[in-house]
Amino acid sequence: MSTPFYVSPEQLMKDRAEFARKGIARGRPVLVLSCADGILLLAENPSSSLHKIAEVYDRIGFAAVGKYNEFEGLRQAGVRYADLRGYSYDRGDVSARGLANAYAQTLAGVFTTEQKPFEVDLIVAELGAAPEDDRLFRISFDGSVSHERGHVALGAGADAIAKRLADVDVTALGLSEALRRGREAMGLAADTAIEAAVLDRATDFHRTFRRLEGDA
């Protein structure tokens, strides 16, 4: 009887993390930033139907990089979580923090127990009454959660994008200027296909998510 091949837990976790990081790093960049008019969600995306940016609930948006089928399944699960919680309790009980925690538990479980981790990084953004009240949560492939301020970038060149915006007070920018600065930070040419949306601070309705298309 042959002896089973042994891999230490530390090495196994390291290999899984390296595998996930390589997959995520190949993804086109996504940028989410708070501005005076709301929260801008911006992604380089040549597809007009496979969205990397979406609405989850009234004032909550979702952005992701990595494998589409994996983060789309997570997005749908997040919508069901939000709908059920809002229906069972109150719409105000649905928060980005609660949603981020739910995503973190799912990703951590997959990372530690499954053979292959999810190759995704997520952002959950919640619109506040003012830019300082906005909530941006980054959820990594291993289930770790970080609360970001002002802006957060994912995918290829994320560190460089964050560095270009480090000295910019994005919370003071209007939507058009935030879009221009965001494109510049991401290094996107004028003819690059993008996907853009905003959680609009000026709306009087429950739902604040609005896609920016065409001249908008």
Secondary structure by P-SEA (a helix, b strand, c coil): ccccccccaaaaaaaaaaaaaaaaaaccbbbbbbccccbbbbbbcccccccccccccccbbbbbbccaaaaaaaaaaaaaaaaaaaaacccccccaaaaaaaaaaaaaaaaccccccccbbbbbbbbccccccbbbbbbcccbbbbbbccccccccaaaaaaaaacccccccccaaaaaaaaaaaacccccccbbbbbccccccccccbbbbcccc
